[in-house]
Amino acid sequence: MSSRIAERFRKLKERGQGAFIPFITAGDPDLETTERLIVGLDRIGADVIELGVPFSDPMADGPVIQRASERALHNNFGLREVLDMLRQAQRRREVPIVLFSYYNPLLQFGLDRLGEELAQAGVDGVLVTDLVPEEASAFVATMRGKGIDTIFLIAPTSTDERIKLIARMSTGFIYAVSRTGVTGMRETISETVPQLVRRVRLVTQLPIAVGFGISRPEQVKEVWQYADGAVVGSAIVAEIEKNIGNPYLVEKVCKFASFLRGVFQTARATPGNNENGRDIQ
């Protein structure tokens, strides 16, 4: 059975469009705001949302997302509270959710019940940053048993053999990292990225999303020329940081996301949404 993520990419491909995939950190600045952001980003046209689980030792995250994790961790919540928040948001959103996590928080939660809990919370996919595909067979089997996509990272330094392995372990889509190193905003996208996407396409028909460094609408459109989706993380998290304490934080972040996506008016009909798309509280 096709997953919600696969179905979203299929429909976009039929329309000749690319996916817009924003990343936010759960609990930054608090879980209530995260829930409102998820609903708001859905309504401005996000095709998938990556939701980061805050972690105390985020090796792959740049300074912007590290600060977001630090702010979230000060709220003293865990994965259980994140999943409770996602359950609350289910009736108000349609957008697929990918949980972006390190392995340690998932282990602490308990892998034996993780798949069931994720499914109940409406999580559609999981990307575990520090889980290498060579050691992921049991995890992948558990997730697939609950209908949850497993998404892996491919870097410009990945060998052809590793790309083949990741393609076999992945469902939903493959995340192509635009460069080595940590996340963060960049002025330009590396010229190696289209070549990396072509290498991945040789071994899989899965959609390919590109992330790390995308921070402007022209970069989103550039990525859509050769990949199926563009992931924007640090730029959106920085907009959240800039508006902490502002009662219109959700509206400002969603307006910024619309700008990145290249759409300035919203028209997606979701439960509780009014006709002009402004009901994002």
C-alpha positions in Angstrom: 0.0 0.0 0.0 1.3 3.4 -0.9 2.2 5.7 2.0 0.9 9.2 2.4 4.4 10.5 1.7 4.6 8.5 -1.5 1.1 9.6 -2.5 2.0 13.3 -2.0 5.1 13.0 -4.2 3.1 11.1 -6.8 0.5 13.8 -7.1 3.1 16.6 -7.2 4.9 14.7 -10.1 1.6 14.4 -12.0 1.3 18.2 -11.7 4.9 18.8 -12.6 5.6 20.4 -9.2 8.3 19.9 -6.6 7.7 19.3 -2.9 8.3 22.1 -0.3 9.5 20.5 2.9 10.0 22.8 5.9 11.9 21.7 9.0 11.0 22.9 12.5 12.2 21.8 15.9 9.6 20.3 18.3 9.2 22.5 21.3 10.8 25.6 19.9 9.8 27.8 21.6 7.2 25.5 23.1 5.0 22.5 22.1 1.8 24.6 21.8 3.5 26.9 19.2 4.9 23.8 17.4 1.4 22.5 17.0 0.2 25.8 15.6 3.2 26.0 13.3 2.4 22.5 11.9 -1.2 23.5 11.2 -0.1 26.8 9.7 2.6 25.3 7.5 0.1 22.7 6.2 -2.3 25.5 5.2 0.3 27.6 3.3 1.2 24.5 1.2 3.9 22.5 2.9 3.9 19.1 1.2 5.8 17.3 4.0 7.0 18.6 7.4 10.2 17.5 9.0 9.8 17.7 12.8 13.1 17.6 14.7 13.2 15.9 18.1 15.5 18.0 20.2 18.7 16.3 21.3 21.5 17.4 23.6 24.4 16.4 21.3 23.2 17.3 17.7 26.3 16.4 15.6 24.8 17.1 12.2 23.0 20.4 13.2 24.4 23.8 12.6 24.3 26.6 15.1 20.7 27.8 14.3 19.2 24.4 14.8 21.4 23.7 17.8 20.1 26.8 19.5 16.5 25.7 18.7 17.2 22.3 20.4 18.7 24.1 23.4 15.6 26.2 23.8 13.3 23.2 23.4 15.2 21.1 25.9 14.8 23.8 28.5 11.1 23.0 28.4 11.8 19.5 29.9 9.7 17.3 27.7 10.5 14.1 25.8 9.4 12.1 22.8 6.2 11.1 24.6 5.1 14.7 24.8 6.0 15.3 21.2 3.8 12.4 20.1 0.9 13.6 22.3 1.2 17.0 20.6 1.1 15.3 17.2 -2.0 13.4 18.2 -3.7 16.7 19.1 -2.8 18.2 15.8 -4.0 15.2 13.7 -7.6 16.5 13.2 -6.3 19.9 12.1 -3.7 18.8 9.5 -3.4 16.8 6.4 0.4 17.2 5.7 2.6 14.1 6.2 5.0 14.3 9.1 8.6 13.0 9.1 10.1 12.7 12.5 13.8 13.8 12.3 15.7 12.3 15.2 18.9 10.9 16.5 18.9 7.3 17.6 19.3 7.9 21.3 15.9 9.5 22.1 14.2 6.6 20.2 16.2 4.0 22.2 15.2 5.7 25.4 11.6 5.6 24.4 11.8 1.9 23.6 12.0 0.5 20.1 9.6 -2.3 20.9 6.6 0.1 21.1 8.0 3.0 19.0 6.3 1.9 15.7 2.9 1.6 17.2 3.2 4.9 19.1 4.4 6.7 16.0 1.5 5.3 13.9 -1.0 6.4 16.5 0.4 9.9 16.5 0.1 10.2 12.8 3.8 10.1 12.0 4.4 9.1 8.4 8.1 8.6 8.3 11.3 8.6 10.4 14.7 9.9 9.5 17.4 8.9 12.1 20.4 11.0 11.5 23.0 8.8 13.1 21.6 5.4 12.2 23.7 3.9 9.4 22.0 1.6 6.9 24.3 -1.3 7.6 22.9 -1.5 11.2 19.3 -0.5 10.4 17.6 -3.7 9.3 15.7 -4.4 12.5 14.7 -0.8 12.8 13.5 -0.6 9.2 11.5 -3.9 9.6 9.8 -2.5 12.7 8.8 0.7 11.0 7.6 -0.9 7.8 5.5 -3.3 9.9 3.6 -0.3 11.1 3.4 1.5 7.7 6.0 4.1 8.6 8.5 5.2 5.9 12.2 5.0 6.7 14.2 7.9 5.1 18.0 7.9 4.9 20.6 10.6 4.1 22.8 10.4 1.0 25.9 12.7 0.9 28.1 13.8 -2.0 30.8 11.5 -0.6 28.5 8.4 -0.7 29.9 5.6 -2.8 27.8 3.9 -5.5 27.5 0.8 -3.4 26.3 2.8 -0.4 23.8 4.6 -2.5 22.4 1.2 -3.6 22.2 0.1 0.0 20.4 3.2 1.1 18.0 3.0 -1.8 17.1 -0.6 -0.7 16.5 0.6 2.9 14.5 3.7 2.1 10.8 4.2 1.5 8.9 7.5 1.0 11.8 9.5 -0.4 15.6 9.8 -0.2 17.2 12.8 1.4 20.2 14.0 -0.6 22.5 16.3 1.5 23.7 19.2 -0.6 27.2 19.2 1.0 29.2 17.5 3.8 29.2 19.1 7.3 26.4 20.5 9.3 23.1 22.2 8.5 23.0 26.0 7.8 22.1 28.7 5.4 24.3 29.2 2.3 24.4 31.7 -0.5 24.7 29.0 -3.2 24.0 25.4 -3.7 26.9 23.2 -4.5 27.4 22.3 -8.1 27.8 18.7 -7.1 24.2 18.3 -6.1 22.6 17.7 -9.5 25.3 15.1 -10.1 24.5 13.4 -6.8 20.8 13.4 -7.7 21.6 11.8 -11.1 23.6 9.1 -9.4 20.8 8.3 -7.0 18.2 8.1 -9.9 20.3 5.4 -11.5 19.5 3.0 -8.7 16.0 3.9 -7.5 12.6 5.4 -8.6 12.0 6.9 -5.1 11.6 10.6 -5.0 14.7 12.6 -4.0 14.6 15.6 -1.8 17.6 18.0 -1.4 18.4 19.8 1.9 21.2 21.5 3.9 21.8 25.1 2.9 18.5 26.0 1.1 17.4 29.4 2.4 15.9 31.5 -0.5 13.0 31.0 -2.9 15.3 31.0 -5.9 17.3 28.1 -4.4 14.0 26.2 -3.8 13.1 26.6 -7.5 16.6 25.7 -8.5 16.4 22.4 -6.6 13.0 21.7 -8.2 14.7 21.7 -11.6 16.5 18.4 -10.9 15.1 16.9 -7.7 11.6 16.1 -6.4 11.6 18.2 -3.2 13.5 21.0 -1.4 14.0 20.9 2.4 14.3 24.2 4.2 15.5 24.1 7.8 17.8 26.7 9.2 16.2 29.6 7.4 12.8 28.8 8.9 14.2 28.0 12.4 16.0 31.3 12.3 12.7 33.1 11.5 11.2 31.4 14.6 14.1 32.5 16.7 13.8 36.1 15.4 10.1 36.2 16.5 10.3 34.5 19.9 8.0 36.6 22.2 6.1 38.0 19.3 2.3 37.1 19.5 2.3 36.8 15.7 5.2 34.4 15.5 3.1 31.7 13.8 1.8 34.1 11.2 5.2 35.6 10.5 6.9 32.2 10.1 4.1 30.9 7.8 4.3 34.1 5.7 8.1 33.6 5.4 7.5 29.9 4.4 5.1 31.0 1.7 7.7 33.4 0.4 10.3 30.6 0.3 7.8 28.4 -1.5 7.1 31.2 -4.0 3.4 31.4 -3.1 2.0 34.5 -1.5 -1.7 33.5 -1.0 -2.9 30.3 0.4 -5.9 28.3 -0.7 -5.5 24.8 0.8 -8.7 23.8 2.5 -8.2 21.9 5.7 -10.4 21.5 8.8 -10.9 24.8 10.5 -9.4 26.8 7.7 -11.3 29.8 6.5 -11.5 30.8 2.8 -8.6 33.2 2.7 -6.3 30.8 4.5 -5.6 33.2 7.5 -6.9 31.0 10.2 -3.5 29.5 11.3 -3.9 29.9 15.0 
